[in-house]
Amino acid sequence: MNRILHPLLASMLVFGIAACSKQGPDSAAPAAASAPAAAADGKLTVGLAVSTLNNPFFVSLRKGAEDEAKKEGVNLITVDAQDDPAKQQASVEDLIQKKVNVILINPTDSSAVANVVKEATGKGIKVVSLDRSVNGAEVSAHIASDNVAGGKMAGEYLLEKLGGKGRIVELEGIAGSSAARERGEGFHKVVDGKAEVKLLAKQPADFDRAKGLSVMENIIQGNKDIQGVFAHNDEMALGALKAIQAAGLKNVVVVGFDATADAVAAVKAGTLAATVQQQPELIGQYGIQTAKKLASGQSVDKFIPVPLNLIKQ
């Protein structure tokens, strides 16, 4: 009897092993769940890490990216750092976990993002910086207007309006951001060393309209003899303009940067002297186009410039 059972049991065991080795559709599900986000529907997946969506400039940048992504069949995941470097690092790490193919990053702080950019590139994810550069880490490309040239353009127009002399104020963007550093650099190339130009104050207002208002109010309290203001972006320029108007100051030339809708309207109304026009939607559009090229193995330029213009009275 035992001699009969042993061969029977052995054959059943062999059959069981063979059956287990044949995995059906359900058995493959765990592997599919861990696949990159891009592989879920066969589309390229791009992460867009924006410094803040409280600023109209970056809302326009996102729109440019969204429109181009829709047109090109690209999955786009946008994360908003709300001007918090720590929040931006966490949100980029989340994009890395989602295994996006390319990350487009607009840094809140150009140096603070270096480590997380290195983390992404170390895992084979291409990174492209938008508007603001990354310090301390290599990216595949940088897409931006020439901020130094824009700052110089603003300075030249301000001095032209002032007849080459006057007492001026500079409202700076977020400390550590490349946009603030470069726009200030271009501006100072024009105004520094001019005997009849005096820089009364140079203070950060963090690219924010409310802060532009409060900082300008404080400056005016200390000195009302002001002829000109250059703000590193339109939000600060519009805040400064409100403070100037509330203080009853006349004939103060205010120049902004970005050409947001509110700023362009203020130029047309004759209250804002000028704004340097970037094209944020084009930056977003170029970002998606560059991501597609990188994902397909094509080479791209390290710096991809976006044209500037000056909108003036």
C-alpha positions as CSV (number, residue, x, y, z in Angstrom):
1,M,0.0,0.0,0.0
2,N,2.8,2.4,0.9
3,R,4.6,1.6,-2.3
4,I,1.5,2.8,-4.2
5,L,0.9,6.0,-2.2
6,H,4.5,7.3,-2.4
7,P,4.5,7.6,-6.2
8,L,1.0,9.1,-6.1
9,L,2.0,11.8,-3.6
10,A,5.2,12.6,-5.5
11,S,3.2,13.2,-8.7
12,M,0.7,15.5,-6.9
13,L,3.6,17.5,-5.5
14,V,5.2,17.9,-8.9
15,F,1.8,19.1,-10.3
16,G,1.4,21.6,-7.5
17,I,4.9,23.1,-8.1
18,A,4.2,23.4,-11.8
19,A,0.9,25.1,-11.2
20,C,2.5,27.6,-8.8
21,S,5.1,28.5,-11.4
22,K,2.4,29.6,-13.9
23,Q,1.5,33.1,-12.7
24,G,-1.9,34.4,-14.0
25,P,-2.9,38.1,-14.5
26,D,-3.7,38.6,-10.9
27,S,-0.3,37.5,-9.7
28,A,1.4,40.3,-11.7
29,A,-0.5,43.1,-10.0
30,P,2.0,43.8,-7.2
31,A,4.8,44.4,-9.7
32,A,2.6,46.8,-11.8
33,A,1.8,48.8,-8.6
34,S,5.5,49.6,-8.1
35,A,6.1,50.7,-11.7
36,P,7.0,54.4,-12.4
37,A,4.2,56.8,-12.7
38,A,5.0,57.4,-16.3
39,A,4.4,53.7,-17.1
40,A,0.9,53.7,-15.7
41,D,-0.7,54.9,-18.9
42,G,2.3,54.9,-21.2
43,K,2.7,58.7,-21.0
44,L,5.6,60.9,-20.1
45,T,5.2,62.2,-16.5
46,V,6.7,65.6,-15.6
47,G,6.7,67.1,-12.1
48,L,6.5,70.9,-11.9
49,A,7.8,72.3,-8.5
50,V,6.7,76.0,-8.3
51,S,8.0,78.4,-5.6
52,T,4.5,79.9,-5.1
53,L,1.2,80.1,-6.8
54,N,0.3,83.2,-4.8
55,N,2.3,85.2,-7.4
56,P,0.5,85.8,-10.8
57,F,3.8,85.3,-12.7
58,F,4.1,81.7,-11.6
59,V,0.4,81.1,-12.2
60,S,1.1,82.1,-15.8
61,L,4.1,79.9,-15.9
62,R,2.1,76.9,-14.7
63,K,-0.6,77.7,-17.3
64,G,2.0,77.6,-20.1
65,A,3.2,74.3,-18.9
66,E,-0.3,72.9,-18.5
67,D,-1.4,74.0,-21.9
68,E,1.7,72.5,-23.6
69,A,1.4,69.3,-21.6
70,K,-2.2,68.8,-22.7
71,K,-1.2,69.5,-26.3
72,E,1.7,67.0,-26.2
73,G,-0.1,64.3,-24.1
74,V,2.2,64.7,-21.1
75,N,1.1,63.9,-17.5
76,L,1.9,67.0,-15.4
77,I,2.0,67.0,-11.6
78,T,2.3,70.5,-10.1
79,V,3.4,71.1,-6.5
80,D,3.4,74.5,-4.7
81,A,6.1,75.3,-2.1
82,Q,4.3,78.5,-1.0
83,D,7.7,80.2,-0.7
84,D,8.9,77.7,1.9
85,P,12.2,76.0,1.0
86,A,11.5,73.1,3.4
87,K,8.1,72.5,1.9
88,Q,9.7,72.6,-1.6
89,Q,12.2,70.0,-0.6
90,A,9.5,67.7,0.7
91,S,7.3,68.2,-2.4
92,V,10.2,67.4,-4.7
93,E,11.0,64.3,-2.7
94,D,7.3,63.3,-3.2
95,L,7.8,63.7,-7.0
96,I,10.9,61.5,-6.8
97,Q,8.8,58.8,-5.0
98,K,6.2,59.1,-7.7
99,K,9.0,58.2,-10.1
100,V,8.3,61.1,-12.6
101,N,10.5,61.2,-15.7
102,V,11.5,64.8,-15.5
103,I,11.3,67.5,-12.8
104,L,10.9,71.2,-13.7
105,I,11.9,73.2,-10.7
106,N,11.4,76.9,-10.0
107,P,13.4,77.2,-6.7
108,T,12.2,79.1,-3.7
109,D,15.8,79.3,-2.7
110,S,18.4,78.5,-5.3
111,S,20.9,76.9,-2.9
112,A,18.4,75.2,-0.6
113,V,17.2,72.9,-3.4
114,A,20.7,71.6,-4.3
115,N,20.5,68.4,-2.2
116,V,17.1,67.3,-3.4
117,V,18.1,68.0,-7.0
118,K,21.1,65.8,-6.5
119,E,18.8,63.1,-5.0
120,A,16.6,63.3,-8.2
121,T,19.5,63.2,-10.7
122,G,21.1,60.3,-8.7
123,K,17.9,58.3,-9.3
124,G,18.0,59.0,-13.0
125,I,15.4,61.8,-13.1
126,K,16.3,64.7,-15.3
127,V,15.9,68.2,-13.7
128,V,15.4,71.5,-15.5
129,S,15.3,74.8,-13.6
130,L,12.8,77.5,-14.6
131,D,13.2,81.3,-14.1
132,R,15.5,80.8,-11.1
133,S,18.7,78.8,-11.3
134,V,20.0,76.0,-8.9
135,N,23.2,76.6,-7.0
136,G,25.4,73.7,-6.0
137,A,23.8,71.0,-8.2
138,E,23.9,70.1,-11.9
139,V,20.7,70.4,-13.9
140,S,20.1,69.4,-17.5
141,A,19.0,72.9,-18.6
142,H,18.0,76.3,-17.3
143,I,15.1,78.1,-18.9
144,A,14.8,81.8,-18.1
145,S,14.9,85.4,-19.2
146,D,18.3,87.1,-18.8
147,N,17.6,88.6,-15.4
148,V,20.9,90.6,-15.5
149,A,19.9,92.2,-18.8
150,G,16.4,92.9,-17.4
151,G,17.8,94.6,-14.3
152,K,20.0,96.7,-16.5
153,M,17.0,97.6,-18.8
154,A,15.0,98.7,-15.7
155,G,17.9,100.8,-14.4
156,E,18.5,102.5,-17.7
157,Y,14.9,103.5,-18.1
158,L,14.6,104.7,-14.5
159,L,17.6,107.0,-15.0
160,E,16.3,108.1,-18.3
161,K,13.0,109.2,-16.6
162,L,14.9,110.9,-13.8
163,G,17.2,112.8,-16.1
164,G,20.3,110.9,-14.9
165,K,20.0,112.0,-11.2
166,G,17.9,111.5,-8.1
167,R,17.3,109.6,-4.9
168,I,16.2,106.1,-5.4
169,V,15.0,103.0,-3.6
170,E,15.6,99.3,-4.5
171,L,13.1,96.6,-3.3
172,E,14.8,93.2,-3.5
173,G,13.3,89.8,-4.0
174,I,13.8,86.7,-1.8
175,A,17.3,86.6,-0.5
176,G,19.1,83.6,-2.0
177,S,17.0,83.5,-5.1
178,S,18.9,83.8,-8.4
179,A,16.3,86.2,-9.8
180,A,16.8,88.7,-7.0
181,R,20.6,88.4,-7.2
182,E,20.7,88.8,-11.0
183,R,18.1,91.6,-11.3
184,G,20.0,93.5,-8.7
185,E,23.3,92.9,-10.4
186,G,22.0,94.3,-13.7
187,F,20.4,97.3,-12.0
188,H,23.6,98.2,-10.1
189,K,25.7,98.0,-13.3
190,V,23.7,101.0,-14.4
191,V,23.2,103.1,-11.2
192,D,26.4,102.5,-9.3
193,G,29.1,105.1,-9.6
194,K,26.7,107.8,-10.8
195,A,27.6,111.0,-8.9
196,E,24.1,112.4,-9.0
197,V,22.3,109.2,-8.1
198,K,21.9,108.3,-4.4
199,L,20.6,104.9,-3.3
200,L,18.6,105.8,-0.2
201,A,17.5,102.2,0.7
202,K,18.0,98.7,-0.5
203,Q,15.7,96.3,1.3
204,P,14.1,92.9,0.7
205,A,10.3,92.6,0.3
206,D,10.4,88.9,-0.8
207,F,8.6,89.4,-4.2
208,D,5.4,90.0,-2.2
209,R,2.9,92.9,-2.7
210,A,1.9,93.2,1.0
211,K,5.6,93.3,2.0
212,G,6.4,95.7,-0.8
213,L,3.8,98.0,0.7
214,S,5.0,97.7,4.3
215,V,8.7,98.0,3.5
216,M,8.0,101.1,1.3
217,E,5.9,102.6,4.1
218,N,8.8,102.2,6.5
219,I,11.3,103.7,4.1
220,I,9.0,106.7,3.5
221,Q,8.7,107.3,7.2
222,G,12.4,107.8,7.3
223,N,12.8,109.8,4.2
224,K,10.1,111.3,1.9
225,D,12.6,112.8,-0.6
226,I,12.4,109.9,-3.1
227,Q,12.4,110.3,-6.9
228,G,12.6,106.7,-8.1
229,V,12.0,103.0,-7.1
230,F,13.1,99.8,-8.8
231,A,11.4,96.7,-7.5
232,H,12.6,93.2,-8.5
233,N,9.1,92.2,-9.4
234,D,5.7,93.8,-10.1
235,E,4.1,92.6,-6.9
236,M,6.5,94.6,-4.9
237,A,6.3,97.5,-7.3
238,L,2.5,97.7,-7.0
239,G,2.8,97.5,-3.2
240,A,5.4,100.3,-3.2
241,L,3.1,102.3,-5.5
242,K,0.3,102.1,-3.0
243,A,2.5,103.3,-0.2
244,I,3.7,106.2,-2.3
245,Q,0.2,107.2,-3.2
246,A,-1.0,106.9,0.4
247,A,1.9,109.2,1.6
248,G,0.9,111.8,-1.0
249,L,4.3,111.7,-2.8
250,K,4.3,113.0,-6.3
251,N,6.3,112.3,-9.5
252,V,8.0,109.2,-8.1
253,V,9.1,106.9,-11.0
254,V,8.4,103.2,-10.2
255,V,9.7,100.4,-12.4
256,G,8.8,96.8,-11.9
257,F,9.7,93.4,-13.4
258,D,7.5,90.6,-14.9
259,A,4.7,92.5,-16.8
260,T,1.9,90.8,-14.9
261,A,-1.6,91.8,-15.9
262,D,-2.0,94.2,-12.9
263,A,1.3,95.9,-13.7
264,V,0.6,96.3,-17.4
265,A,-2.8,97.9,-16.4
266,A,-0.9,100.2,-14.0
267,V,1.5,101.3,-16.8
268,K,-1.5,102.0,-19.1
269,A,-3.1,104.0,-16.4
270,G,0.0,106.1,-16.0
271,T,0.7,105.1,-12.4
272,L,3.6,102.6,-12.9
273,A,6.4,104.0,-15.2
274,A,7.4,100.6,-16.7
275,T,7.8,96.9,-16.2
276,V,10.3,94.5,-17.7
277,Q,8.3,92.0,-19.6
278,Q,9.2,88.3,-19.2
279,Q,7.0,85.7,-20.8
280,P,6.2,83.2,-18.0
281,E,3.8,81.1,-20.1
282,L,6.6,80.7,-22.6
283,I,8.9,79.5,-19.8
284,G,6.4,76.9,-18.9
285,Q,5.9,75.9,-22.5
286,Y,9.6,75.6,-23.1
287,G,9.9,73.5,-19.9
288,I,7.5,70.8,-21.3
289,Q,9.2,70.8,-24.7
290,T,12.6,70.4,-23.0
291,A,11.3,67.6,-20.8
292,K,10.1,65.7,-23.8
293,K,13.5,66.0,-25.5
294,L,15.4,64.9,-22.5
295,A,13.1,61.9,-21.9
296,S,13.6,60.8,-25.5
297,G,17.4,61.0,-25.1
298,Q,17.9,64.2,-27.2
299,S,20.5,66.7,-26.2
300,V,19.4,70.2,-25.1
301,D,21.2,73.6,-24.6
302,K,22.3,74.2,-21.0
303,F,20.7,77.7,-21.1
304,I,17.5,78.3,-23.0
305,P,16.7,82.0,-23.1
306,V,13.3,83.6,-23.2
307,P,13.1,87.1,-24.8
308,L,12.6,90.3,-22.7
309,N,10.8,93.5,-23.5
310,L,10.1,96.8,-21.7
311,I,6.5,97.9,-21.3
312,K,6.6,101.7,-20.6
313,Q,4.4,104.8,-20.5
